[in-house]
Amino acid sequence: MSDISHPQPPVPGGVRIGTVEREQAAAALAEHFAAGRLETDEFDARVRQAYLAKTAADLTPLFADLPDKQRFAPEPDRVRRDPGREAAALRTLVFVVAVLAAILWVALVRVPPLVFLPIVWLVLARRGFGRRSCRAW
């Protein structure tokens, strides 16, 4: 019998790799280079070795002295909250709801809109409507 009919189990790291794995290794090396972990000469040499690699074991030494991707991966961008913007949005929402409620009140109860003039005056006074700087004449 020949050895072809009974293949031997692959040696760890002896599995052949393809172009996709080589390009992934080069991209990972580029990330390390961009982060400042590799100098230009080191980066060039390692990328050259990555493209010449035949097996996964050939890629392992290229990353032996570099941190894992999970350890150096940046955290996802978190939305920073702006309390001033949230308060302004809330005031706008309350104003819109109040205007809609007033329109519904007038339409359904048939109360003249003059009833709402004191409310409008209070809102405008609170916002500083008509404030002017005091200048000496």
Phi and psi restraints in degrees (value plus and minus 20) as a CYANA .aco file:
   2 SER   PHI    -119.3   -79.3
   2 SER   PSI     144.4   184.4
   3 ASP   PHI     -94.0   -54.0
   3 ASP   PSI     -34.8     5.2
   4 ILE   PHI     -89.1   -49.1
   4 ILE   PSI     -56.4   -16.4
   5 SER   PHI     -93.5   -53.5
   5 SER   PSI     -43.8    -3.8
   6 HIS   PHI    -142.8  -102.8
   6 HIS   PSI      63.0   103.0
   7 PRO   PHI     -87.0   -47.0
   7 PRO   PSI     127.3   167.3
   8 GLN   PHI    -102.3   -62.3
   8 GLN   PSI     131.6   171.6
   9 PRO   PHI     -82.2   -42.2
   9 PRO   PSI     124.1   164.1
  10 PRO   PHI     -85.4   -45.4
  10 PRO   PSI     127.7   167.7
  11 VAL   PHI     -97.0   -57.0
  11 VAL   PSI     118.8   158.8
  12 PRO   PHI     -75.8   -35.8
  12 PRO   PSI     108.9   148.9
  13 GLY   PHI      62.7   102.7
  13 GLY   PSI     -25.4    14.6
  14 GLY   PHI    -109.4   -69.4
  14 GLY   PSI     -15.6    24.4
  15 VAL   PHI     -94.3   -54.3
  15 VAL   PSI     110.1   150.1
  16 ARG   PHI     -90.5   -50.5
  16 ARG   PSI     128.4   168.4
  17 ILE   PHI    -134.4   -94.4
  17 ILE   PSI     143.1   183.1
  18 GLY   PHI    -131.6   -91.6
  18 GLY   PSI    -193.4  -153.4
  19 THR   PHI     -82.4   -42.4
  19 THR   PSI     -55.8   -15.8
  20 VAL   PHI     -81.2   -41.2
  20 VAL   PSI     -65.7   -25.7
  21 GLU   PHI     -85.6   -45.6
  21 GLU   PSI     -57.7   -17.7
  22 ARG   PHI     -85.2   -45.2
  22 ARG   PSI     -62.4   -22.4
  23 GLU   PHI     -88.3   -48.3
  23 GLU   PSI     -54.9   -14.9
  24 GLN   PHI     -84.4   -44.4
  24 GLN   PSI     -61.1   -21.1
  25 ALA   PHI     -84.5   -44.5
  25 ALA   PSI     -62.3   -22.3
  26 ALA   PHI     -84.0   -44.0
  26 ALA   PSI     -59.2   -19.2
  27 ALA   PHI     -85.3   -45.3
  27 ALA   PSI     -61.1   -21.1
  28 ALA   PHI     -84.5   -44.5
  28 ALA   PSI     -59.0   -19.0
  29 LEU   PHI     -85.1   -45.1
  29 LEU   PSI     -56.5   -16.5
  30 ALA   PHI     -84.0   -44.0
  30 ALA   PSI     -56.6   -16.6
  31 GLU   PHI     -85.2   -45.2
  31 GLU   PSI     -61.8   -21.8
  32 HIS   PHI     -84.5   -44.5
  32 HIS   PSI     -59.4   -19.4
  33 PHE   PHI     -83.5   -43.5
  33 PHE   PSI     -64.3   -24.3
  34 ALA   PHI     -84.3   -44.3
  34 ALA   PSI     -51.3   -11.3
  35 ALA   PHI    -100.5   -60.5
  35 ALA   PSI     -25.4    14.6
  36 GLY   PHI      67.9   107.9
  36 GLY   PSI      -6.3    33.7
  37 ARG   PHI    -104.6   -64.6
  37 ARG   PSI     -37.4     2.6
  38 LEU   PHI    -146.8  -106.8
  38 LEU   PSI     123.5   163.5
  39 GLU   PHI    -105.2   -65.2
  39 GLU   PSI     148.1   188.1
  40 THR   PHI     -79.3   -39.3
  40 THR   PSI     -65.5   -25.5
  41 ASP   PHI     -84.5   -44.5
  41 ASP   PSI     -62.6   -22.6
  42 GLU   PHI     -82.1   -42.1
  42 GLU   PSI     -64.4   -24.4
  43 PHE   PHI     -80.4   -40.4
  43 PHE   PSI     -68.7   -28.7
  44 ASP   PHI     -79.0   -39.0
  44 ASP   PSI     -64.0   -24.0
  45 ALA   PHI     -85.7   -45.7
  45 ALA   PSI     -62.1   -22.1
  46 ARG   PHI     -89.4   -49.4
  46 ARG   PSI     -59.0   -19.0
  47 VAL   PHI     -85.3   -45.3
  47 VAL   PSI     -60.1   -20.1
  48 ARG   PHI     -80.1   -40.1
  48 ARG   PSI     -64.0   -24.0
  49 GLN   PHI     -86.2   -46.2
  49 GLN   PSI     -55.4   -15.4
  50 ALA   PHI     -83.6   -43.6
  50 ALA   PSI     -61.4   -21.4
  51 TYR   PHI     -94.6   -54.6
  51 TYR   PSI     -39.7     0.3
  52 LEU   PHI    -110.3   -70.3
  52 LEU   PSI     -28.3    11.7
  53 ALA   PHI     -83.7   -43.7
  53 ALA   PSI     120.2   160.2
  54 LYS   PHI    -125.4   -85.4
  54 LYS   PSI     -52.3   -12.3
  55 THR   PHI    -146.8  -106.8
  55 THR   PSI     148.0   188.0
  56 ALA   PHI     -83.5   -43.5
  56 ALA   PSI     -50.8   -10.8
  57 ALA   PHI     -85.6   -45.6
  57 ALA   PSI     -47.5    -7.5
  58 ASP   PHI     -90.2   -50.2
  58 ASP   PSI     -44.6    -4.6
  59 LEU   PHI    -104.3   -64.3
  59 LEU   PSI     -46.3    -6.3
  60 THR   PHI     -76.4   -36.4
  60 THR   PSI     -67.1   -27.1
  61 PRO   PHI     -84.5   -44.5
  61 PRO   PSI     -41.3    -1.3
  62 LEU   PHI     -87.6   -47.6
  62 LEU   PSI     -42.9    -2.9
  63 PHE   PHI    -135.7   -95.7
  63 PHE   PSI     -11.0    29.0
  64 ALA   PHI     -81.6   -41.6
  64 ALA   PSI     -56.9   -16.9
  65 ASP   PHI    -122.4   -82.4
  65 ASP   PSI      -5.9    34.1
  66 LEU   PHI    -132.7   -92.7
  66 LEU   PSI     129.3   169.3
  67 PRO   PHI     -89.5   -49.5
  67 PRO   PSI     138.0   178.0
  68 ASP   PHI     -83.9   -43.9
  68 ASP   PSI     134.7   174.7
  69 LYS   PHI     -83.0   -43.0
  69 LYS   PSI     -55.0   -15.0
  70 GLN   PHI     -86.5   -46.5
  70 GLN   PSI     -51.8   -11.8
  71 ARG   PHI     -96.5   -56.5
  71 ARG   PSI     -51.8   -11.8
  72 PHE   PHI    -124.2   -84.2
  72 PHE   PSI     -19.0    21.0
  73 ALA   PHI     -86.0   -46.0
  73 ALA   PSI     113.1   153.1
  74 PRO   PHI     -88.9   -48.9
  74 PRO   PSI     129.6   169.6
  75 GLU   PHI     -90.6   -50.6
  75 GLU   PSI     128.8   168.8
  76 PRO   PHI     -81.4   -41.4
  76 PRO   PSI     128.0   168.0
  77 ASP   PHI     -81.5   -41.5
  77 ASP   PSI     110.6   150.6
  78 ARG   PHI    -124.2   -84.2
  78 ARG   PSI     120.8   160.8
  79 VAL   PHI     -93.2   -53.2
  79 VAL   PSI     103.9   143.9
  80 ARG   PHI    -107.9   -67.9
  80 ARG   PSI     111.7   151.7
  81 ARG   PHI    -108.0   -68.0
  81 ARG   PSI     118.9   158.9
  82 ASP   PHI    -131.6   -91.6
  82 ASP   PSI      86.2   126.2
  83 PRO   PHI     -79.0   -39.0
  83 PRO   PSI     -55.0   -15.0
  84 GLY   PHI     -84.8   -44.8
  84 GLY   PSI     -61.0   -21.0
  85 ARG   PHI     -88.2   -48.2
  85 ARG   PSI     -59.6   -19.6
  86 GLU   PHI     -84.5   -44.5
  86 GLU   PSI     -60.7   -20.7
  87 ALA   PHI     -85.8   -45.8
  87 ALA   PSI     -60.3   -20.3
  88 ALA   PHI     -84.9   -44.9
  88 ALA   PSI     -60.2   -20.2
  89 ALA   PHI     -85.2   -45.2
  89 ALA   PSI     -58.8   -18.8
  90 LEU   PHI     -86.5   -46.5
  90 LEU   PSI     -62.0   -22.0
  91 ARG   PHI     -82.4   -42.4
  91 ARG   PSI     -60.9   -20.9
  92 THR   PHI     -83.2   -43.2
  92 THR   PSI     -62.5   -22.5
  93 LEU   PHI     -82.8   -42.8
  93 LEU   PSI     -64.1   -24.1
  94 VAL   PHI     -83.3   -43.3
  94 VAL   PSI     -60.2   -20.2
  95 PHE   PHI     -83.5   -43.5
  95 PHE   PSI     -65.0   -25.0
  96 VAL   PHI     -83.9   -43.9
  96 VAL   PSI     -63.2   -23.2
  97 VAL   PHI     -83.6   -43.6
  97 VAL   PSI     -60.0   -20.0
  98 ALA   PHI     -84.9   -44.9
  98 ALA   PSI     -61.1   -21.1
  99 VAL   PHI     -84.8   -44.8
  99 VAL   PSI     -64.2   -24.2
 100 LEU   PHI     -82.8   -42.8
 100 LEU   PSI     -60.1   -20.1
 101 ALA   PHI     -84.2   -44.2
 101 ALA   PSI     -59.4   -19.4
 102 ALA   PHI     -85.6   -45.6
 102 ALA   PSI     -61.1   -21.1
 103 ILE   PHI     -83.4   -43.4
 103 ILE   PSI     -63.9   -23.9
 104 LEU   PHI     -83.8   -43.8
 104 LEU   PSI     -60.2   -20.2
 105 TRP   PHI     -80.1   -40.1
 105 TRP   PSI     -67.2   -27.2
 106 VAL   PHI     -85.2   -45.2
 106 VAL   PSI     -60.4   -20.4
 107 ALA   PHI     -91.1   -51.1
 107 ALA   PSI     -60.6   -20.6
 108 LEU   PHI    -107.4   -67.4
 108 LEU   PSI     -61.9   -21.9
 109 VAL   PHI    -112.1   -72.1
 109 VAL   PSI     -37.1     2.9
 110 ARG   PHI      41.8    81.8
 110 ARG   PSI      22.8    62.8
 111 VAL   PHI    -111.2   -71.2
 111 VAL   PSI     115.5   155.5
 112 PRO   PHI     -82.3   -42.3
 112 PRO   PSI     125.7   165.7
 113 PRO   PHI     -85.4   -45.4
 113 PRO   PSI     -30.3     9.7
 114 LEU   PHI     -83.0   -43.0
 114 LEU   PSI     -40.9    -0.9
 115 VAL   PHI     -83.1   -43.1
 115 VAL   PSI     -48.6    -8.6
 116 PHE   PHI    -108.4   -68.4
 116 PHE   PSI     -24.3    15.7
 117 LEU   PHI     -79.9   -39.9
 117 LEU   PSI     -61.9   -21.9
 118 PRO   PHI     -82.1   -42.1
 118 PRO   PSI     -55.7   -15.7
 119 ILE   PHI     -87.3   -47.3
 119 ILE   PSI     -63.8   -23.8
 120 VAL   PHI     -82.4   -42.4
 120 VAL   PSI     -61.6   -21.6
 121 TRP   PHI     -81.6   -41.6
 121 TRP   PSI     -62.5   -22.5
 122 LEU   PHI     -83.8   -43.8
 122 LEU   PSI     -61.8   -21.8
 123 VAL   PHI     -84.6   -44.6
 123 VAL   PSI     -65.4   -25.4
 124 LEU   PHI     -86.5   -46.5
 124 LEU   PSI     -57.6   -17.6
 125 ALA   PHI     -85.9   -45.9
 125 ALA   PSI     -57.9   -17.9
 126 ARG   PHI     -87.5   -47.5
 126 ARG   PSI     -55.6   -15.6
 127 ARG   PHI     -98.8   -58.8
 127 ARG   PSI     -26.6    13.4
 128 GLY   PHI      64.5   104.5
 128 GLY   PSI       7.9    47.9
 129 PHE   PHI     -82.5   -42.5
 129 PHE   PSI     107.2   147.2
 130 GLY   PHI      65.5   105.5
 130 GLY   PSI     -15.6    24.4
 131 ARG   PHI     -91.6   -51.6
 131 ARG   PSI     117.6   157.6
 132 ARG   PHI    -153.7  -113.7
 132 ARG   PSI     132.4   172.4
 133 SER   PHI     -88.9   -48.9
 133 SER   PSI     122.2   162.2
 134 CYS   PHI    -103.3   -63.3
 134 CYS   PSI      98.1   138.1
 135 ARG   PHI    -139.4   -99.4
 135 ARG   PSI     122.5   162.5
 136 ALA   PHI     -99.6   -59.6
 136 ALA   PSI     110.4   150.4
